[in-house]
Amino acid sequence: MLTVKDIRNSFVDFFKERQHRIVPSSPLIPKDDPTLLFTTAGMVQFKPMFAGTAELEYTRAASVQKCFRTSDLERVGRTKRHCTFFEMLGNFSFGDYFKKEAIEFAWDFSTNVIGFPKSDIWISIYKDDDEAFEIWNKTVGIPAERIVRLGKEDNFWGPAGDTGACGPCSELYLDRGPDFGCGSPGCKPGCDCERFLEFWNLVFNQFNQDINGKLHPLPRTGIDTGMGLERLATLVQNVDSIYQTDELASLVDFVAEQAGVKYKGDNITPVNVLVEHARALTFAIADGAYPSNEGRGYVLRRILRRALRYARQIGVREPFVYRIVDPIVSAMGGFYPEIIPAAKNIKNLLEGEEERFLETLDTGMNRLNELMNAAEKSGAKQISGKEAFVLYDTYGFPLEMTMEIAGEKNLLVDTAGFESEMNKQRERGKQSWKSADAGAEKLYGEIAKKAGATKFLGYEVEKSESEITALATDKLTDALKTGDKGLVVLAQTPFYGESGGQTGDTGMIESGSGAKFKVIDTKKTNDTFIHIGEVIAGSFKTGKRVNAGIDSTRRNLIRANHTATHLLQAALRKTLGGHVKQAGSLVEPDRFRFDFSHFNPLSEAEISEVEKIVNEKIWEAHTVTTEVMPIDKATAKGALAVFDEKYGDTVRVVSVPGFSMELCGGTHVDNTGKIGVFKILKEGSPGAGIRRIEGVTLRGVFEKFAKQTEIISNIIKDMNITVEDLPKKFADLMDRNNKLEKEIKKIKSANLASNVDSLMADAPVVNGVKIIVRAFDDLSADDLKNLSDIVRGKEPLSVTCFGSKADGKALLLFAATKQAVGKGIDCGSMIKAVSKIVGGGGGGKKDMAQAGGKSPEALPRALEEAAKIAKNAVGSR
């Protein structure tokens, strides 16, 4: 029996022997294709070659492509063949061969390599494709009765996305026999029963579809075939489900064993979902996608949360999906080596995401069950959009998950109402948005439209002569005079316009008559460079000649910081792994900020290692080279691109030979030695799956050192000690301070303990659980914890919901005894549910959780809601 690995390898070998270029799978995140969130088919990476917009390096190719689709997500795991992640075997021709050869290749591989009986293969063709019929019938020898003509819905394919190559297609089916059929004497391909399974689709690309849906003849015809590996494997291995094929079956066994369940009955769907979704998440994250609330990140979060919901159905209530990553890597890392170095990061990211969602999953499910039960009793047919939004906003339930669960009870969800609530939230989020910003953007667009493109000279020169092409104050104008603040656009300029994370240049624009315009910033709108500033002498008119010069010292500092970020990314990839990819940056004269894909905080040792690597490259004084080349050539050479950045057909490649190579339009030093020294000041995280490094070079290092020296000098002067005595003196003071704090803590604890009995006396008891709720003034989180510990020590069946107003902020701390947790109390879920009331957030475990917020006036309402949740939790048991 051929294994999945055997099928992959035999496909590659077959087409390699027939002079096809074997092209590695492209990432799941499509490059330079805004019409797709994910790579959905094997031909996606070849779209420019089919469209005739890319230079051909080869005319025939084959690949095993990673693909990702979510159009049938609610069916994944429930059916035998639906997937979100799958592998597509495909061969392609770009003006080389066409229908005859494609059909012959498919027949040869299917019968002579895979070994399908010739008499069991049926064919479908597009209804008007007589040429394909003749080839199958006359050349290959398929009887006419086994060739089925179908319409456009079945046998016209493409494009992948809104635009691209498309055309009629022909499909190969395997007849599995009457036992799988519907019993109809007319059963054949096109029937909805299980007898005839399509396993290979041959697309004869003849057209290119534009954004308006119009078809245009392709400059050259092409072949695009696709064969789902998972489906093919079920036929080759003669099993009924993709989850029974050897590779996925090993993962099914792992999940069932780890979950402690048998793979049968009601357990089959949850195990399938966990296997399939874990595989999809592993590959998507390895390729640079991360769970979030937007775009492809939302898709991943939705998939992960669906997996966790199904995990509950087999008794798994702790983070679990991350544990499936290692067996996935073991099974598939040989063919897809990119997932091996990324495994650690994937596991850490998934575990963190799972922990956060599991904190609210139980409470959210309880709430949804209440809504569904209420609907059933009242005869209602749907969940309101407002309630669905609460589930999304408070408990993290994606709308689609709520719809899927409600659908199991034959209930609909008011999606229009949900969108209305979502839009209200978006509007609330825009309240701090300044209309002046919109006005500026509009003005930039108007001046750019009038002036046209600016020629940028800043790579070569720092001063240049030019002509004024447009002027503006708060509107377009033909003149600026002394004191006017405004915008100037030149035909050509040495000023760099803010883009790619690099800040804009400053400097001076001067006329021969002595007029001066002080440039305080430079923006870039499309290809127009807009100089922002003030006329400090004379006047300027459109059409006049001027001299433009940047602040060279400032540019030098920016150059150093920008090149430093390139060295930093290379050092991070060397230290942490190849999964590290730039996710954003800010380059200014005195500092830089660099965001990158990684889940864990960097250890002190890792930070030291990165600093060491970067500084070594600086002090070795390497030449920094720049080269302009086609983007395809640049990426083929290994140049790194910024995620989600848009590039043209021609790009600028900045390299430190042998160490770093990136696509970049910014300005850089010509030698790493000019960076001087590199220092990381801070490492943190702006969001899930992303880390942020802030650092300095040159003047930033000097200013930081000078500031620290001043602080130390003032301390030793005030304390009348030497620098050498400072460490010991500091340790003595800390020791004394700790002793005093312990004394204060004892006194405070005694005072709190004296109030415990009165707190407990008035507390309500629900189902044997004492629920103690109280707001305090000026108690710290430690104080609240100590008080909770005292209560729990005295009352074995209790939950405390405490809040405090301290330093103008709200504190919440909920705690429960082990016995109360057994009765249904979940402090982590409770804190998640009510922390937003005080304008904050938090988390924790079932027995203790805490949160902070900026609205202390809302504490009574938050505690009231917490008490209600606690009563419902223990009352429902």
Disulfide bonds with the S-S distance in Angstrom:
none
